[in-house]
Amino acid sequence: MCWIRRIAFAMLSALLVSLNVAWAQDSEAEGALIYSVGSVDIAMNFEFGFQRTATSSGEEVNDNRGAMICRCVGFFSPRPSNLDYYGREAGRVFVRSLPPGRYEIYDFGFSGTIIVAGVEWSSATPFSIPFTINPGEATYIGNFARAPSLGTRLEPQLGAVGYFVISDQSERDLAIARARDVALPPVRVDVTDVSNLGHPMLYGTVQN
């Protein structure tokens, strides 16, 4: 039985090496973006938009627009069933391939209802959260969560609109990402301290 275990171990090792080699060959053109999205206390949908602002060689561009979307409200239950973590905050971890270069998160959006009319919100205050994607590497940019403003110190300013918490949850999120993809490349943690932005709806911690 010992020789069977040795053969199985050798086959597993070869598989992991081949997966890493395949990622490395692929990563000549792309890197990986890792983040999580969720909601605190109450399930709420939202999205953050991003775009590439420069290539890895420094050429200024305005392409590769995308969105980090939280579909945090379930169809038949308050929350969907395919979440990666639960508790006061619940949400999912995402890993996606992107061309290398400099990027920025520049807007957020969500919808709601006032009386009987549907309303769309986006950021009235301009902001930019930069991050960089390097070939053959992964960049973790944080946990993006929407939280209710009612009953907090922000209620007089924001009413019932809510606010966002952007924080470093890399210990939790990277464990989830690595469990999902054993060939995940080396990860660089690059979480922006949004408290320096002075935005009325972006915070680094849950507000009371």
C-alpha positions as CSV (number, residue, x, y, z in Angstrom):
1,M,0.0,0.0,0.0
2,C,3.0,2.3,0.6
3,W,3.9,2.3,-3.1
4,I,0.3,3.2,-4.0
5,R,0.5,6.3,-1.7
6,R,3.8,7.3,-3.2
7,I,2.4,7.1,-6.8
8,A,-0.7,9.0,-5.8
9,F,1.5,11.7,-4.1
10,A,3.7,11.9,-7.1
11,M,0.7,12.3,-9.5
12,L,-0.8,15.0,-7.2
13,S,2.5,16.9,-7.1
14,A,2.8,16.7,-10.9
15,L,-0.7,18.0,-11.3
16,L,0.0,21.0,-9.0
17,V,3.2,21.8,-10.9
18,S,1.4,21.7,-14.2
19,L,-1.3,23.9,-13.0
20,N,1.2,26.5,-11.8
21,V,3.1,26.3,-15.0
22,A,-0.1,26.8,-17.0
23,W,-1.0,29.8,-14.9
24,A,2.6,31.2,-15.3
25,Q,2.3,30.8,-19.1
26,D,-1.1,32.4,-19.2
27,S,0.1,35.2,-17.0
28,E,2.4,36.7,-19.6
29,A,-0.7,38.5,-20.7
30,E,-2.8,38.7,-17.5
31,G,-2.8,38.9,-13.7
32,A,-5.6,38.2,-11.2
33,L,-7.8,40.5,-9.2
34,I,-9.1,39.3,-5.9
35,Y,-11.9,41.0,-3.8
36,S,-15.0,40.2,-1.8
37,V,-18.4,41.9,-1.8
38,G,-21.1,41.6,0.8
39,S,-23.6,43.4,3.0
40,V,-23.8,44.1,6.7
41,D,-26.9,43.3,8.8
42,I,-29.3,43.7,5.9
43,A,-29.0,42.1,2.4
44,M,-28.5,44.9,-0.2
45,N,-27.3,44.8,-3.8
46,F,-24.7,47.2,-5.2
47,E,-21.8,47.5,-7.6
48,F,-18.5,49.3,-7.9
49,G,-17.2,50.3,-11.4
50,F,-13.5,50.1,-12.4
51,Q,-11.4,50.8,-15.5
52,R,-7.8,50.5,-16.6
53,T,-6.0,53.9,-16.8
54,A,-2.6,52.8,-18.0
55,T,-0.9,49.7,-19.5
56,S,2.0,48.0,-17.7
57,S,4.3,50.0,-19.9
58,G,2.8,53.3,-18.7
59,E,0.7,54.1,-21.8
60,E,-2.4,56.0,-20.7
61,V,-5.6,54.2,-21.7
62,N,-9.3,54.2,-20.8
63,D,-10.3,50.6,-21.3
64,N,-11.2,47.3,-19.7
65,R,-14.1,48.7,-17.8
66,G,-15.7,46.3,-15.4
67,A,-17.8,46.0,-12.3
68,M,-17.6,44.3,-8.9
69,I,-21.2,43.3,-8.4
70,C,-22.8,42.2,-5.1
71,R,-26.1,40.3,-5.8
72,C,-26.6,40.0,-2.0
73,V,-30.4,39.7,-2.1
74,G,-31.9,36.3,-2.7
75,F,-34.9,35.5,-4.9
76,F,-36.7,33.4,-2.4
77,S,-34.9,34.3,0.8
78,P,-33.3,37.4,2.3
79,R,-29.8,36.2,1.1
80,P,-28.7,34.0,-1.7
81,S,-27.5,30.5,-0.9
82,N,-24.2,30.5,-2.7
83,L,-22.3,32.8,-0.2
84,D,-18.7,32.2,0.9
85,Y,-19.0,33.6,4.4
86,Y,-21.8,34.3,6.9
87,G,-22.3,36.3,10.1
88,R,-23.1,39.9,10.6
89,E,-21.7,40.4,7.1
90,A,-22.4,37.8,4.4
91,G,-20.9,37.8,0.9
92,R,-18.7,36.2,-1.7
93,V,-15.0,36.2,-2.8
94,F,-14.2,36.7,-6.5
95,V,-11.0,36.0,-8.5
96,R,-10.9,37.3,-12.0
97,S,-8.3,37.7,-14.7
98,L,-7.4,41.1,-16.0
99,P,-4.7,42.5,-18.4
100,P,-1.8,44.1,-16.5
101,G,-1.7,47.8,-15.8
102,R,-2.9,50.5,-13.5
103,Y,-6.6,50.6,-12.6
104,E,-9.0,52.7,-10.6
105,I,-12.4,52.2,-9.0
106,Y,-14.3,55.4,-9.8
107,D,-18.0,54.9,-9.0
108,F,-20.6,52.9,-7.2
109,G,-24.2,52.2,-7.9
110,F,-27.3,50.7,-6.4
111,S,-31.1,51.0,-6.7
112,G,-34.0,51.5,-4.4
113,T,-37.6,52.7,-4.2
114,I,-39.0,56.0,-3.0
115,I,-42.7,55.8,-2.5
116,V,-43.6,53.7,-5.6
117,A,-40.8,54.9,-8.0
118,G,-37.6,53.0,-8.7
119,V,-34.5,55.2,-8.1
120,E,-30.8,54.6,-9.2
121,W,-28.0,56.0,-7.1
122,S,-24.4,56.7,-7.9
123,S,-21.6,58.7,-6.2
124,A,-22.3,62.4,-6.2
125,T,-18.7,62.9,-4.9
126,P,-15.9,62.0,-7.3
127,F,-13.3,59.5,-5.9
128,S,-10.6,57.2,-7.2
129,I,-9.3,54.0,-5.6
130,P,-6.2,52.9,-7.5
131,F,-4.8,49.4,-7.8
132,T,-2.3,47.6,-10.1
133,I,-2.4,44.3,-11.8
134,N,1.0,42.7,-12.5
135,P,1.6,39.8,-15.0
136,G,1.6,36.4,-13.2
137,E,0.6,37.9,-9.9
138,A,-2.7,38.4,-8.0
139,T,-3.7,41.6,-6.3
140,Y,-6.1,41.6,-3.4
141,I,-7.9,45.0,-3.1
142,G,-10.2,44.4,-0.1
143,N,-13.7,43.6,1.1
144,F,-16.4,45.9,-0.2
145,A,-19.6,45.8,1.9
146,R,-22.7,47.9,2.0
147,A,-24.2,48.7,5.5
148,P,-27.4,50.4,6.6
149,S,-27.1,54.0,7.8
150,L,-30.3,54.1,9.8
151,G,-29.7,54.1,13.5
152,T,-26.0,55.2,13.1
153,R,-24.3,58.6,13.4
154,L,-24.6,58.8,9.6
155,E,-28.4,58.8,9.6
156,P,-28.8,62.7,9.7
157,Q,-26.5,63.0,6.7
158,L,-27.4,59.9,4.6
159,G,-30.9,59.0,5.7
160,A,-31.7,55.4,4.7
161,V,-29.4,55.3,1.8
162,G,-26.6,53.3,3.5
163,Y,-22.9,53.5,3.2
164,F,-19.9,51.3,2.2
165,V,-17.2,49.7,4.3
166,I,-13.9,48.9,2.5
167,S,-11.5,46.9,4.6
168,D,-8.7,44.4,4.6
169,Q,-10.2,40.9,5.1
170,S,-7.3,39.2,3.3
171,E,-6.9,36.4,5.9
172,R,-10.4,35.2,5.4
173,D,-10.8,36.0,1.7
174,L,-7.4,34.6,0.5
175,A,-8.1,31.3,2.4
176,I,-11.4,31.0,0.4
177,A,-9.7,31.9,-2.9
178,R,-6.9,29.4,-2.4
179,A,-9.3,26.7,-1.4
180,R,-11.1,27.3,-4.7
181,D,-8.0,27.5,-6.9
182,V,-4.9,25.6,-5.8
183,A,-2.9,27.2,-8.6
184,L,-3.5,30.8,-7.4
185,P,-0.4,32.8,-8.1
186,P,1.5,34.9,-5.5
187,V,-0.8,37.5,-3.9
188,R,0.0,41.1,-3.2
189,V,-2.4,42.8,-0.7
190,D,-3.2,46.4,-1.7
191,V,-6.1,47.7,0.2
192,T,-6.7,51.5,0.1
193,D,-7.5,53.3,3.4
194,V,-10.6,55.1,2.2
195,S,-10.9,57.2,5.3
196,N,-8.3,59.4,3.6
197,L,-10.6,60.1,0.7
198,G,-13.1,62.2,2.7
199,H,-16.1,60.6,0.9
200,P,-19.3,60.8,2.9
201,M,-20.3,57.2,2.0
202,L,-16.9,55.3,2.1
203,Y,-15.5,54.1,5.4
204,G,-12.9,51.7,6.7
205,T,-15.0,50.3,9.5
206,V,-18.6,49.7,10.4
207,Q,-20.1,52.9,11.8
208,N,-22.3,53.1,15.0
